[in-house]
Amino acid sequence: MIRPTFDDEAEKPLDPAVEKVRKKLVRFVAINLGLLLVALMAVAAAIVYKTRSEAPAVAGAPASDIPVPASVVPVPAGAVLEGEITLPPGAHIVSQSLSGSRLSLDLELSDGSHAIYLYDLAERRIVGRFAVTAK
């Protein structure tokens, strides 16, 4: 059977007003897709930059190639870090806390009062003494 053809199905030219709106819409979509592509490229570049700047050290790399932050105490492989912290006579440690290369010691002194000593492991010295008193 032969399919009949209708003249109504043929494409008719658009109104000038509708054609103007269509052109504006096409331009709007093109500009927005361009901006979206630029933003996506910026995010991808930022991710690549961050991953390269924070790349983990390779396990087989020599120790001299790995930068050591100033707040970290360098300890050679197989070695043990040793030192001595001198406390006042009769004092004992109640608690301790470690943050970076700083060690905080909560001490109970011989007279029953409390003090906090702040020891820097990198410099191997006490950098602060704080008396704990009540008002």
N, C-alpha and C positions, 0 to 999 in steps of 0.2 A: 504494500500500500504506500502510496506517495503522501508525504506529509505536506499539508497545505502551508503556504507562506502568507504571512499577514504583514501588511504595511505598517501596522502599529509597532511591531517588534524592531523595526529599523531605528538606529540611534538618531535622535534629533538633537540639534545643537542646543546648548544650555542658554538660559536667559543671560544677558550681560551682568546682571546683579548677582546671580548665582555663580557665574564663572568667576567674578571678582572675589566672592567669599571663598570659593574653592582654592583659588591661587593663594589667598592669605593663609588658609589652613595648611596647604602644602608647605609654604614658607615657614610657618610656625613649627610644624613637625620637623622639618629639616634643621632648624636652629636648635630645637630642644634635643634632638638626637646628637647633634654636634657637641652641645654642652655636656650631655651625659657621657659621651665618649671621652671628652677632655677630662672630666671629673674621674672617670674610671681609670684613665691612664695615670692621673696624679696619685690616686690611691695605690695602684700597683707599684708605681715608682717609690712611694713612701715605704711600702712593705718590703720591697727589695733592698732599699737603703738601710732600714732597720735590721733586717736579717744579716746583712753583710757587716754592719758595724758591731753587732753583738754575736759574731760567729764564735762558737765554742772552740776551745783549743783542741788541736788534734792530739790523740793519745801518743803517737810516735814522735811528736815534735820535741826537739831539744829544749831544755828548761830555759836557756838563754833567749829563745825566740818568744817565750810567753811573757807578756808584760805583767808585772806584779803591782797591784795597787799599793799605795803608801800605807794604808791602814791594815795591811795583812802582813803577818810575820812570816818571812820566807824560811822554810825548813827543808833542807836537802833530803832527797829520798833516802830512806833507811836510817836517818838520824832522829834522835829524840831531842826535843826542845827542853832544856833544863834551866832552872833559875831558882832564886830564893827571894821570898818576900818576908821582910822582918816586921813582926807584929810587936806591939807593946807587951811588956811582961804581964802574965796573968790573963791575957786576952784569949778568947777562943771564937772561932768562926761560927756564926749562927746560920748564915746563908751566903750564897755567892750567885753572881749572874755574869754572863759573858756576852759582850756585844762587839763584834768586829775584833779589834785587838785590845779592847778595854775590859778589865775584870773588876767587878764591883764586889767588895767583901763587906758583909754586915757583921760587925764584931760586937761581942759583949765584953767590955773591959773589966778589969779586976775589981773596980769599985761598984760594979753593977750597972753602969751607964752603957749606952749604945753609941757606936760610931760607924760611919761608912767610909771605907778606904777605896779609892779609885786607883787601880794599877794599870799602867800601859805596858802591854806585853812587848810591843815593838821597841819602845824606848827602855824597857826594863827598869822602870822607876815608878814610885807612887806619885801620881799627878794631882791627887786631891784627898783631903781628910775632912770629914764632915761630922760634927757632933750632933747626935740626935737628942734633943731636949724637949721637955713639955712646958707649955706656957701656963 
